[in-house]
């Protein structure tokens, strides 16, 4: 975060103040308000700017529950914006970003938390220079606490998410990884990718959850280590 975002806002004394989970928050902006949450930009003394997501208690199985998520304010690009502006990533660059995403997902899975909403909009960068930046997974953890019928639905969701039966949330995240990688190397359109890359995407998006690779297997996949590339035309399904 640059210096401009380390200093308090010039109109600090004029901002409304809320105490959220014990933190005195000066509300600089109301970013969004959805059906089940509100997102605020807050200045917290001695800590800086944070995005605060307040989750509506009506979405919880236990109505006495409540949840607020504090996230350090990211001022730079997200993966969706990058792909829209720059087009598909070169595979060598995609490997570095994708490896960071997989490792991040591996960490939250190790804590017993599934993401449930992996997509380019939720991959943030600390710099507009993506090739010099670290990729950070955003907006995770809620799926472990909310009612299943309110889970996010998007083209990045596994097929079983739409079924009216229990499913493995961690395997569903693996499917989303595959769609995410596909968009990274195709830029939302048809493109030519290496055969190793296409094979990895096909494995990640296998319709049988039990046939999808573990995250350890993903990090050891041939695509990450093979420099000899055989190319295959990759067509979008839609």
PyMOL commands that set and color helices and strands:
alter all, ss='L'
color gray80, all
select helices_A, chain A and resi 3-5+12-14+57-59+79-86+91-110+120-122+130-132+142-144+148-150+159-162+169-186+195-204+209-211+215-219+222-225
alter helices_A, ss='H'
color red, helices_A
select strands_A, chain A and resi 17-20+23-33+37-44+48-55+67-72+123-125+135-137+191-194+231-234
alter strands_A, ss='S'
color yellow, strands_A
deselect
rebuild
show_as cartoon
